[in-house]
Amino acid sequence: MTAETLPAPSAHAVQVREQMAAFMRDHVLPAEASYEEHRRAAGPDGHVVPTVIEELKKQAQGLGLWNLFLPSESGLTQLEYAPIAELSGWSNDLAPEAINCQAPDTGNMELLHLLGTDEQQERWLKPLLAGQIRSAFAMTEPDVASSDATNIRTRIVRDGDEYVINGHKWFTSGASDPRCAIFIVMGKTDPDAPSHRQQSMVLVPRDTPGVTVVRDHSVLGHWDQHGHPEVTFTDVRVPVTNVVGEEGGGFAAAQARLGPGRIHHCMRALGAAERALAMMVDRAKSRTAFGGPLADQGVVQQQIAESRLEIEQARMICHLACATIDGSGNKAARNLVAMAKVAVPRAATNVIDRAIQIHGGAGISDATPLARMYSWHRAMRLFDGPDEVHLRSIARGELKSEPVLPPAWNVH
């Protein structure tokens, strides 16, 4: 598949995108001031849900803009969802949650949809799809290199009809939100098994004895409402029926979960890059220096042009990955998803950085959303796998592939 053969969106997808654009313009972007006011009043450790979030969720549901990430719910392909998710990335704190397409819930819902038992889906998936609760994914640990998931030290030991969990996690996104009701915890059930069969995923209700949210962490100085805290599990007991999928299938389940999650993050990051570029252009036109608008400066024009180039290049990789997922599945798209996971955050941070520079002091302050946008998208180069791991995967794919040119073209 090439860029020229990407399928056109359905009439339904076009309509949903138009509705999403109107929702962003008429409801989400105007609500940002109210959201920020609430967050300032709550303080960095305040995780109370801003009222405007629940109001936006009701509006989105009424418009049918709900669970768009899940094809079985939305009727959208990944490629059709991409430009809609991109629009939500213009307001990453509000819009994804408003349409119930926020991380880490989307990945957890996908796991439960794919691997959950009837009982697990009834108890946890349904309220997640309804936006009644939130969830957290507990995989990353402070004491090991989390770029290699086989390093995980958290132990999940079977004791009769129960699992006993002991471990220390951090950057457990969503765990500070008062609506967080369930964790999906990854740990080792059999340290003696082959390295990729040692891990399992287990559902742990938030109120289970032994679960402790220790402290929250900021991202480059910014504190999220839902939090990224450290969590400890001390002799936590849950029924063995809480295993997600099969025992020993945790590593494979993690890859199944993270694949769609990575590409969804990339979709939203493109939206942030577009917003930063729009802000850059507006600033360049309206700000006067050295006797004329900044837009007359050649260096500023070059920054604008470079930004447009990087966005379009990154978008094409992202959309090609989406189309491959739709046509051939996640495994076939693995390298393209890895490329997107590297290229899109790079492009986004480059564009946001230029926008910060053109805004001067306002760009590095909270007078504009640029500093917060930069912090999140810089963090993207680490979460869901650091750039280095994805580059390693891309290189391995190239080294295994057949050369494009015939042997006669090789240099000897």
GIKA-V622012 format. One line per field, one symbol per residue. ss: DSSP state (a for helix, b for strand, c for the rest). Layout:
# GIKA-V622012
ss->???
This chain:
# GIKA-V622012
ss->ccaaacccccaaaaaaaaaaaaaaaaaaaaaaaaaaaaaaaaccccccccaaaaaaaaaaaaccccccccaaaacccaaaaaaaaaaaaaacccaaaaccccccaaaaaaaaaaaccaaaaaaaaaaaaccccbbbbbccccccccccaaacccbbbbbccbbbbbbbbbbbbccccccbbbbbbbbbccccccaaacbbbbbbbcccccbbbbbcccbccbcccccbbbbbbbbbbbbaaabccccccaaaaaaaaaaaaaaaaaaaaaaaaaaaaaaaaaaaaacbbccbbaaacaaaaaaaaaaaaaaaaaaaaaaaaaaaaaaacccccaaaaaaaaaaaaaaaaaaaaaaaaaaaaaaacccccaaaaaaaaaacccccccaaaaaaaaaaaaaaccccccaaaccc
